[in-house]
Amino acid sequence: MFIVVLSHIFRKNFVGITIFPFIFLRNKQDQTNKKLINHETIHLVQQIELCILPFFVWYILEYFIRLIQYKNAHQAYRNISFEREAYHCEGNLNYLKERRFYSFINYI
């Protein structure tokens, strides 16, 4: 995992994004935010499980399905199965040690 700070590129509502093997953060101080890093690391594991490219295809397709379903971009994003797992488990810093493969499926 590599953490990269890109404060000039991110919009205000984005704090971080993970594109294997990188975690891109908007603010340098977020490198010490254990909850945020855990959230983004969960996405790294999800990407590895799905061999990276299929993860992004699934993510984008599910986003558009949720957008049709909720008619709200933020609600659509928060209800993507990958995001639901990451948000639900980000506070458990031991989650990745306990996590079973393909656990995101439980959040569909």
C-alpha positions as CSV (number, residue, x, y, z in Angstrom):
1,M,0.0,0.0,0.0
2,F,1.2,3.4,-0.9
3,I,-0.3,6.6,0.4
4,V,-0.2,9.7,-1.9
5,V,-1.5,13.2,-1.0
6,L,-3.1,15.0,-3.9
7,S,-4.7,18.1,-2.3
8,H,-5.0,20.0,-5.6
9,I,-7.0,17.3,-7.5
10,F,-9.7,16.4,-5.1
11,R,-13.1,18.2,-4.8
12,K,-14.2,19.3,-1.4
13,N,-16.5,16.3,-0.8
14,F,-13.7,13.7,-1.5
15,V,-11.3,12.8,1.3
16,G,-9.7,9.7,-0.3
17,I,-9.8,7.2,-3.1
18,T,-8.1,3.9,-3.6
19,I,-6.8,2.6,-6.8
20,F,-4.6,-0.5,-6.2
21,P,-2.0,-0.2,-4.9
22,F,-2.4,3.4,-4.0
23,I,-4.5,5.3,-1.5
24,F,-4.9,8.9,-2.6
25,L,-5.8,11.4,0.1
26,R,-6.8,15.1,-0.2
27,N,-5.1,16.2,3.1
28,K,-1.7,15.3,4.4
29,Q,-3.0,15.1,8.0
30,D,-5.4,12.3,6.9
31,Q,-2.4,9.9,6.7
32,T,-2.8,9.5,10.5
33,N,-6.5,9.0,10.4
34,K,-6.7,5.3,11.3
35,K,-10.4,5.0,10.6
36,L,-10.0,6.5,7.1
37,I,-6.9,4.4,6.3
38,N,-8.8,1.3,7.4
39,H,-11.8,2.3,5.2
40,E,-9.5,2.7,2.2
41,T,-7.5,-0.5,3.0
42,I,-10.8,-2.4,3.0
43,H,-11.2,-1.2,-0.6
44,L,-7.7,-2.4,-1.4
45,V,-8.7,-5.9,-0.2
46,Q,-11.9,-5.8,-2.2
47,Q,-10.0,-4.8,-5.4
48,I,-7.5,-7.6,-4.9
49,E,-10.4,-10.1,-4.4
50,L,-11.9,-9.1,-7.7
51,C,-8.6,-8.8,-9.6
52,I,-8.8,-5.0,-9.7
53,L,-10.4,-4.2,-13.1
54,P,-13.7,-6.2,-12.4
55,F,-13.9,-4.3,-9.1
56,F,-14.1,-1.0,-10.9
57,V,-16.6,-2.3,-13.5
58,W,-18.8,-3.7,-10.7
59,Y,-18.4,-0.4,-8.7
60,I,-19.5,1.8,-11.6
61,L,-22.4,-0.5,-12.6
62,E,-23.7,-0.7,-9.1
63,Y,-23.3,3.1,-8.7
64,F,-25.6,3.7,-11.7
65,I,-28.1,1.1,-10.6
66,R,-28.2,2.8,-7.1
67,L,-28.5,6.2,-8.8
68,I,-31.6,5.0,-10.6
69,Q,-32.9,3.4,-7.4
70,Y,-32.3,6.4,-5.1
71,K,-32.2,9.3,-7.6
72,N,-29.5,10.9,-5.4
73,A,-25.8,10.8,-6.1
74,H,-24.6,10.7,-2.5
75,Q,-27.2,8.1,-1.5
76,A,-26.2,6.0,-4.5
77,Y,-22.6,6.2,-3.5
78,R,-23.2,5.3,0.1
79,N,-25.3,2.2,-0.9
80,I,-22.7,0.6,-3.2
81,S,-22.0,-2.7,-1.6
82,F,-18.2,-2.0,-1.4
83,E,-18.9,1.3,0.4
84,R,-21.4,-0.2,2.7
85,E,-18.9,-2.7,3.9
86,A,-16.1,-0.2,4.2
87,Y,-18.3,2.4,6.1
88,H,-19.8,-0.3,8.4
89,C,-16.4,-1.8,9.3
90,E,-14.0,1.2,9.2
91,G,-14.1,1.7,12.9
92,N,-13.0,-1.9,13.6
93,L,-9.3,-1.7,13.2
94,N,-9.1,-5.6,13.4
95,Y,-11.7,-6.1,10.7
96,L,-9.3,-7.1,8.0
97,K,-7.8,-9.8,10.2
98,E,-11.3,-11.3,10.8
99,R,-12.8,-10.6,7.4
100,R,-13.8,-13.5,5.1
101,F,-13.3,-13.4,1.4
102,Y,-15.9,-11.6,-0.6
103,S,-17.6,-10.2,2.5
104,F,-18.9,-7.2,0.5
105,I,-21.5,-9.6,-0.9
106,N,-23.2,-9.4,2.5
107,Y,-23.8,-5.7,1.9
108,I,-25.6,-6.0,-1.5
